[in-house]
Every structure is written in C-alpha cells, then in structure tokens.
Amino acid sequence: MSRRNAEGASGVSTAAVFGEVLKHFREAAGLTQEGLAARIPCDRSHVARVEAGTRVPQDTFAKTCDELLGTGGVLVRLWGRIDWYPQVEHPDWFRRRAEMDAKAVALREYQERVVPGLLQTEEYAWALFSRVTGHVEAEERVRARMSRQQRFLDDDGPLYHVVLDESCLRTVIGGPAVMSGQCAHLLELGRRPNIRIQVAPASLPGLIRPNASMSLIELLGGHRWVYSESLDRGHFNDDPTLFRRHSQTYDVLRADAPSAPESAALISDALERYQQDGQPRVQRGDLGQEQLQRRQRRQLRRSGPRIPRHRPRPRRQEP
C-alpha cells in the first residue's frame, strides 16, 4: 500500500481520525476491543492504542480490520492518506542518514547484535531506547525510527537487502515477548517484494563477514555511500574504491549465507524458542563450542597438581 498519495494532502486526516473510524466499524460489528484483537490476532492494548490515536498501525493491520469488519476497504484507503509522523525530528548526528533513507533507491545492510532500525518493531525500539534515555526522549526516538520505515514498507519501496548476524536473533532485547514479536515481524517483512532478509549463522564460521555493522546506500543518480556507526555518531564515506571493496565483501557474504527462505526457517526456529520457553536454546554451533569448553575444563583439572587423598586402611579382624 503506497503512502505517497499523502504528499500535498496535509491535514486530510490524523491518527485520531483513523482510530475513530476503526472504533465506529468495530462497534457497528458488535465487537469489543478484545473481540477484535482475538480475531486479528493481537493484544487488546494494541487495538485500544490505535483507536486512541497513540499507536501507529501497519497497513496489514488496516487490511485485516477491513476484512473482519466488512468496511469495503475504507481503513486501508484512510491509512494511505495519513501522515503518521508529522514533524519528526532525528538526532543531529543521524539526520543526514535519515535524509539519505528518504532518497535511497537501494540499501544493503549487514548488522550484528541488534536488529537494524528499519526492521524493528515499536516494542523492540522502545526497549532499546528506554535503557539509555528518559521516557520523553525515548518516545521521540521511537517515533523518529518508525518514521524512517514507512517508505521501505511500500510495495514499490526501495530495494532493501539485509544480512543479519545470528547474534541479532540471540541478543535478547526487552524480554522473550518482545523478541517473539520481533521475529514474527521479520518473517512478515521478508515476504514483501522489495525486502530480502538473510541470516549468517554462527555454525558457519567460514563465512567472511564485514568487520562491523555497515550500510551500502545507493542514491538516485548513482551516488553511493558507505555508512557505519560508532558509539555516538555516524560515519559516511563515498570513496568509490572503498565502496567497491565493502560491496564485494557484502556480496560474497550474501552468496555464501543461507538463502532468504532458508533464513526464514532459522528465524521461525528462533520465534518458536521464544514462544515456548522464553529463552534461546543452544544451537549447533554453540553446542560445539560448549563441548570444546568442557574438554578444556577436563584438561585443566588433569594438568593441575595431584593432591593425594587419604584412604583409610582396612581394619584387621581379630583372630
């Protein structure tokens, strides 16, 4: 569903209007918020926040509600006309990257430890930001992050290829419920025509990975940039030689990593683990590491000083 028709139509509607329309059709269908949530399915709080205008729904949410409530597509059309993120401000050091995302024709990323911002759920982003900043600033950062995603969620959005190091699925952000939702979100996004998600598993140590997380950005007109981040700033480089070198490393990794369908199976496995017991289990690659550590511990014990143990002598029996 494209949102570009919202350009030049500011003030047509707001998030609160969408919520009111959704509430109208829900009540006309004789459903409570809990009843609608059970059919979608999602949490009742999600429906409540959308109706209150405080939660930004995905276009798939609007489409599902249209089907369940028999609206004739009203919600999807309204969703496409709303500027969900007016007056969003990005941190000064990140503003340049956000401007590039708004103009990019292709984006390729490699990410370690944390799911990239363009693929994050609102709950995942909130869990990240709330650890390092106050409530108000965390809300602003989440709002800014969600605003960047909309262009890439269009069916005709820019080409977006991502290779996730397995650590992105194993690093628990916000708890098992948040991770479960994040994994489900990755599976949903991977089915979009312009998005491909691959996973570089730890059990394949032969994969040649970049030294750090990075983005390869291609702009209209052919200008290309390499982007990376340090602790509190972003780094840009448009040296053609550097771009070719990083691009070659990235393309080799993509070719050697599991395909998008195979990676979806790995993400599904992670989703199932978080749903079942809330904690990621030992993977095959980690199992080998654990066995190695056990051997090393046994060797350490064997190589230590031998301490004689006192053994009592058998008692002599009286004749």
C-alpha positions as MATLAB code, in Angstrom:
seq = 'MSRRNAEGASGVSTAAVFGEVLKHFREAAGLTQEGLAARIPCDRSHVARVEAGTRVPQDTFAKTCDELLGTGGVLVRLWGRIDWYPQVEHPDWFRRRAEMDAKAVALREYQERVVPGLLQTEEYAWALFSRVTGHVEAEERVRARMSRQQRFLDDDGPLYHVVLDESCLRTVIGGPAVMSGQCAHLLELGRRPNIRIQVAPASLPGLIRPNASMSLIELLGGHRWVYSESLDRGHFNDDPTLFRRHSQTYDVLRADAPSAPESAALISDALERYQQDGQPRVQRGDLGQEQLQRRQRRQLRRSGPRIPRHRPRPRRQEP';
ca = [
       0.000    0.000    0.000;
       1.646    3.272   -1.075;
       1.642    6.357    1.134;
       2.995    8.702   -1.491;
      -0.510    9.919   -2.227;
      -0.330   11.657    1.145;
       2.105   14.200   -0.309;
       0.448   17.519   -0.921;
      -2.588   16.446    1.132;
      -1.521   17.522    4.626;
      -4.335   17.794    7.123;
      -6.582   15.336    5.244;
      -6.774   13.134    8.331;
      -4.938   12.252   11.516;
      -4.108    9.194   13.551;
      -7.016   10.093   15.858;
      -9.430   10.121   12.909;
      -8.261    6.657   11.864;
      -8.872    5.466   15.422;
     -12.376    6.930   15.474;
     -13.268    5.297   12.148;
     -11.921    1.957   13.342;
     -13.938    2.247   16.565;
     -17.091    3.081   14.600;
     -16.841   -0.011   12.390;
     -15.849   -2.220   15.339;
     -18.863   -1.189   17.390;
     -21.140   -1.481   14.344;
     -19.966   -5.080   14.027;
     -20.832   -5.702   17.676;
     -17.245   -6.415   18.709;
     -15.354   -5.310   21.784;
     -11.694   -4.320   21.542;
     -10.812   -7.708   22.999;
     -13.058   -9.478   20.493;
     -11.461   -7.733   17.522;
      -7.971   -8.342   18.898;
      -8.694  -12.067   19.199;
      -9.669  -12.261   15.529;
      -6.727  -10.278   14.123;
      -4.932  -11.648   16.308;
      -3.091   -9.132   18.517;
      -3.180   -7.737   22.044;
      -6.265   -5.794   23.119;
      -3.964   -2.938   24.152;
      -2.829   -2.607   20.534;
      -6.389   -2.079   19.315;
      -7.047    0.339   22.182;
      -3.981    2.447   21.377;
      -4.771    2.540   17.651;
      -8.295    3.722   18.419;
      -6.873    6.356   20.782;
      -4.501    7.587   18.072;
      -1.366    6.778   20.098;
      -0.189    3.710   18.177;
       0.821    3.639   14.520;
      -0.670    0.536   12.833;
       0.879   -1.275    9.894;
      -1.021   -1.306    6.621;
      -1.579   -5.047    7.131;
      -3.468   -4.220   10.350;
      -5.770   -1.889    8.415;
      -6.305   -4.506    5.695;
      -7.158   -7.226    8.219;
      -9.621   -4.956   10.019;
     -11.252   -4.099    6.687;
     -11.778   -7.795    6.005;
     -13.027   -8.619    9.508;
     -15.356   -5.629    9.784;
     -16.584   -5.595    6.176;
     -15.698   -1.946    5.565;
     -15.142   -2.267    1.828;
     -11.501   -1.154    2.125;
     -12.181    2.145    3.909;
      -9.454    1.655    6.530;
      -6.727    0.791    4.013;
      -7.546    3.854    1.927;
      -7.586    6.053    5.011;
      -4.303    4.562    6.240;
      -2.639    5.584    2.972;
      -3.753    9.206    3.326;
      -2.449    9.799    6.840;
       0.875   11.431    7.636;
       1.578    9.229   10.626;
       4.759   11.007   11.661;
       4.412   14.791   11.241;
       7.291   16.979   12.436;
       9.538   14.056   13.299;
      12.993   15.145   14.420;
      16.055   12.909   14.252;
      19.180   13.299   16.397;
      21.583   15.790   14.816;
      24.266   13.190   14.107;
      21.737   10.840   12.445;
      19.776   13.393   10.424;
      21.994   13.003    7.372;
      21.426    9.238    7.290;
      17.658    9.734    7.634;
      17.734   12.130    4.682;
      19.577    9.504    2.614;
      16.988    6.854    3.505;
      14.318    9.205    2.163;
      16.094    9.312   -1.219;
      17.762    5.895   -1.483;
      16.956    3.678   -4.468;
      18.729    0.667   -2.935;
      20.010   -0.199    0.534;
      22.126   -3.167    1.571;
      22.966   -3.749    5.219;
      24.962   -6.083    7.427;
      24.046   -5.977   11.109;
      25.459   -7.517   14.273;
      23.863   -7.977   17.718;
      20.859   -5.660   17.190;
      18.135   -5.786   14.521;
      18.535   -2.754   12.198;
      16.211    0.171   12.795;
      14.293   -0.218    9.537;
      13.197   -3.705   10.631;
      12.455   -3.055   14.296;
       9.043   -3.269   15.917;
       7.923   -0.356   18.060;
       8.279   -2.501   21.193;
      11.814   -3.548   20.278;
      12.862    0.051   19.564;
      11.312    1.218   22.828;
      13.198   -1.467   24.773;
      16.463   -0.274   23.195;
      15.992    3.443   23.802;
      14.407    3.229   27.242;
      17.609    1.626   28.571;
      19.725    4.678   27.778;
      17.429    7.712   27.967;
      14.373    9.122   29.691;
      10.750    8.394   28.821;
      10.104   11.544   26.762;
      13.301   11.283   24.698;
      12.761    7.540   24.204;
       9.313    8.232   22.774;
      10.756   10.822   20.373;
      13.472    8.430   19.209;
      10.997    5.604   18.666;
       8.765    7.989   16.726;
      11.682    9.029   14.549;
      12.737    5.430   13.952;
       9.266    4.327   12.939;
       9.023    7.276   10.536;
      12.026    6.005    8.565;
      10.391    2.658    7.933;
       7.299    3.759    6.037;
       8.991    4.379    2.691;
      10.556    0.909    2.722;
       7.224   -0.715    3.633;
       5.594    0.458    0.412;
       5.070   -2.307   -2.120;
       7.053   -0.158   -4.554;
       9.597    0.885   -1.916;
      13.369    0.872   -2.455;
      15.238   -2.412   -2.749;
      16.331   -3.428    0.759;
      18.649   -6.387    1.371;
      19.758   -7.267    4.905;
      22.159   -9.878    6.245;
      21.663  -10.388    9.984;
      24.387  -11.975   12.034;
      22.777  -14.703   14.146;
      23.569  -12.608   17.222;
      20.697  -10.303   16.197;
      18.280  -13.162   16.894;
      20.025  -14.292   20.071;
      20.615  -10.951   21.816;
      17.508  -10.571   23.978;
      16.101   -7.037   23.844;
      13.105   -6.303   26.062;
      12.430   -9.914   27.026;
      11.043  -13.026   25.283;
       7.696  -11.448   24.346;
       9.385   -8.544   22.576;
      11.768  -10.907   20.799;
       8.891  -13.148   19.737;
       7.121  -10.168   18.201;
      10.322   -9.019   16.536;
      10.950  -12.422   14.943;
       7.364  -12.562   13.670;
       7.823   -9.054   12.242;
      10.976  -10.129   10.390;
       9.097  -13.027    8.819;
       6.311  -10.697    7.698;
       8.697   -8.106    6.246;
      10.668  -10.791    4.412;
       7.581  -11.531    2.317;
       7.445   -8.011    0.898;
       8.518   -7.736   -2.754;
      11.336   -5.240   -2.117;
      12.797   -6.737    1.079;
      15.095   -9.747    1.457;
      16.401  -10.903    4.843;
      19.191  -13.442    5.288;
      20.825  -14.792    8.448;
      24.535  -15.550    8.841;
      24.526  -18.379   11.424;
      27.254  -18.904   13.995;
      27.506  -22.549   12.901;
      29.144  -21.405    9.628;
      32.478  -19.958   10.816;
      33.797  -19.971    7.252;
      31.564  -17.056    6.268;
      33.585  -13.933    5.521;
      31.814  -11.164    7.417;
      32.441   -7.407    7.482;
      34.417   -6.184   10.472;
      31.394   -4.283   11.806;
      27.791   -3.411   11.012;
      27.518   -1.288    7.873;
      25.143    0.065    5.245;
      25.710    0.422    1.499;
      23.458    3.224    0.256;
      22.733    3.967   -3.402;
      21.055    7.285   -4.204;
      19.232    8.473   -7.285;
      21.839    9.481   -9.859;
      24.279    6.744   -8.912;
      25.941    8.354   -5.886;
      26.997    5.626   -3.425;
      27.850    5.826    0.258;
      29.251    3.522    2.924;
      27.716    4.226    6.329;
      28.718    2.892    9.739;
      28.250    3.954   13.350;
      30.462    4.301   16.387;
      29.210    4.854   19.913;
      27.592    8.252   19.407;
      27.997    9.282   15.775;
      27.608    8.168   12.173;
      30.383    7.875    9.597;
      29.928    8.468    5.849;
      32.354    7.716    3.029;
      31.728    7.996   -0.721;
      35.178    6.882   -1.870;
      34.408    4.627   -4.901;
      37.311    2.294   -4.074;
      36.119    1.829   -0.515;
      32.538    1.253   -1.661;
      33.634   -1.419   -4.166;
      35.686   -3.208   -1.516;
      32.886   -3.302    1.039;
      30.357   -4.150   -1.657;
      32.408   -7.157   -2.734;
      32.677   -8.407    0.854;
      28.942   -7.986    1.295;
      28.033   -9.731   -1.964;
      30.260  -12.719   -1.148;
      28.631  -12.988    2.275;
      25.151  -12.874    0.743;
      26.082  -15.576   -1.756;
      27.531  -17.903    0.904;
      24.927  -17.312    3.618;
      21.676  -19.293    3.746;
      19.099  -18.068    1.234;
      16.154  -15.901    2.235;
      13.782  -18.927    2.513;
      16.382  -20.883    4.499;
      16.938  -17.856    6.711;
      13.189  -17.566    7.282;
      13.310  -21.102    8.684;
      16.078  -20.019   11.095;
      14.017  -17.012   12.175;
      10.992  -19.281   12.649;
      13.091  -21.533   14.880;
      14.077  -18.521   16.995;
      10.433  -17.418   17.170;
       9.381  -20.858   18.362;
      12.073  -20.903   21.044;
      10.989  -17.525   22.411;
       7.354  -18.588   22.372;
       7.988  -21.946   24.065;
      10.331  -21.176   26.903;
      11.270  -17.529   26.563;
      14.972  -18.170   26.186;
      17.090  -19.095   23.159;
      18.392  -22.640   23.339;
      21.858  -23.867   22.467;
      22.373  -24.023   18.712;
      24.533  -26.500   16.842;
      27.371  -24.015   16.537;
      27.196  -23.227   20.264;
      26.985  -26.923   21.100;
      30.389  -27.461   19.522;
      31.757  -24.533   21.491;
      30.286  -25.911   24.716;
      31.853  -29.322   24.054;
      35.221  -27.634   23.452;
      34.916  -25.744   26.726;
      34.090  -28.971   28.559;
      37.214  -30.646   27.139;
      39.305  -27.654   28.161;
      37.931  -27.783   31.699;
      38.713  -31.511   31.927;
      42.250  -30.888   30.659;
      42.707  -28.097   33.185;
      41.692  -30.383   36.006;
      44.049  -33.115   34.769;
      47.019  -30.764   34.421;
      46.628  -29.356   37.952;
      48.615  -30.585   40.957;
      47.616  -34.009   42.168;
      46.595  -33.933   45.805;
      46.810  -37.342   47.489;
      43.598  -38.391   49.103;
      43.654  -40.056   52.489;
      42.303  -43.567   52.235;
      41.573  -45.382   55.472;
      43.365  -48.708   55.895;
      41.175  -51.769   56.211;
      40.671  -52.837   59.767;
      42.346  -56.042   60.822;
      39.998  -58.700   62.023;
      40.648  -60.272   65.443;
      41.541  -63.967   65.352;
];
